[in-house]
């Protein structure tokens, strides 16, 4: 019986971790000082042709420096990974209480999108942070991959038994 509540407890803890990170200012989370070692002509030359728009701002080594450019990818990777885990845990909760797979997956996805949106709104209240629709989409995609990852894992596990 206690196993039924493992996923809900883990989900609440993970949501608290997300809330904690969203409460930190950009400066508190910055790893740019560590990445400054890559601000060399060698890395500028290697990355100079890479440029794209994200949230209406150009992202490139030219505009952000190599350290800022690398930090951008680390931060976006963290968004994806954090919500990958959130999606996985959310589906685990739904599957613990709902037997219909379509309802469980749909409910989990709605919860992921809702929490990703709430997270970005929370960041709006945090100094030095900017809420972005693109981050909600990235978070939702990470959650969706986590949801399907758990579905595939469950299918694989079921076939082995």
Number of C-alpha atoms within 10 A of each C-alpha: 5 5 8 13 14 14 19 18 13 16 21 14 12 17 17 12 13 18 16 10 14 20 18 16 15 16 11 10 11 14 16 18 9 10 15 14 11 16 14 12 10 9 15 16 10 11 16 12 11 11 14 10 9 11 12 9 9 13 19 21 22 16 12 14 20 25 20 23 20 18 18 16 12 13 14 14 15 14 21 24 18 19 31 25 21 30 32 25 27 29 31 25 22 20 19 16 11 15 10 10 13 10 13 21 22 14 17 25 22 15 18 28 20 13 20 24 20 15 21 20 16 16 22 16 14 16 12 12 17 16 18 17 13 12 20 24 15 19 30 27 20 24 31 25 19 25 28 16 16 19 17 12 12 12 11 11 10 9 8 7 5
